[in-house]
């Protein structure tokens, strides 16, 4: 049976992603000074106004304005921003429930982790190709000032019997200066972005590939002057591109006591290890938590009929090798380190340098 899967990615100049990067920059700075910071400081952006809001219980002293302006400058804004802040400490009710002799879950929540053996990253092809297009564009636009930071990609892959066989369509939209013409944009992006990326995926059929570049023809107004942005609005981009399910909460801005983030990272870790250890071809792990509790309320493992051993045995292996308590997830994956700004763009999964992407030998 054939099916098609389409996933998208966005670059750092997309206003939603800009907000994610700023929020995770706040988190990293807090963790550098105080690893036990409880952070959930978000932001929203429109035109030259940046709204910073949320909760922070930390010993760190943060210059929110400078951190935000440094990120905006790094992305490519050359205007002055008006910054409006509304910040408070974490609710004492939440703090008492979470910070005990060990860290408890910071909230209720449902999280998912997914993995597939269709490539070495254990990620679906559409989302990793979409991210690669944005990474390649970011590298190129820094060498060519005719192009700006706001960009999007979209990739469609055809599957047959759940195996990827062909790239059907690649869409890339990029912001640019007014004086470059549309035909030149198409030639440049096809050669320096799309062409370079697709060379890495020659294992997939690319005959009759449909390539679409800047279908609106003009993308001069970009970023917060084109659209508003807010933390956490790209959770499909951040995860599996619509293939695996996602939980109800975003990642960026949140420290590791928030299971929306740490639980999702750990669920990916478990799912990837199930697949990497050849217990199944595909796996989705779902976990639910309650505020103030140490252990999850439920764990479900879905292998879509691809398991190599009995599913009951997989549950036993997971129980013997993994511990979903918030404190263990933090300790095992070293989630108190200031590592989060780097995760904010191009997806939280599939990058081998992240601790939750590591593969271990399971006790069977």
Secondary structure, DSSP 8 states (H G I E B T S, - for coil): -EEEEEEEEE-TTSHHHHHHHHHHHHHHHHHHH-TT-EEEEEEEEETTEEEEEEEEE-S----HHHHHHHHHHHHT--S--EEEEEEE---HHHHHHHBSSSB--SS-EEEEEEEESSSTT-S-HHHHHHHHHHHHHHHHHTT-TTEEEEEEEEEEEEEETTEEEEEEEEEEEEEE-TTS-HHHHHHHHIIIIIHHHHGGGTTSB-TT-EEEE-TTS---S-GGGTS-EETTS-HHHHTTTTSS---SS--TTB-TTSHHHHHHHHHHHHHHHHHHTTSBSEEEEEEEE-TT-SS-SEEEEE-TT-BSS-HHHHHHHHHHH----HHHHHHHHTTTSS--GGGGSS-SSS-TTSGGG-------
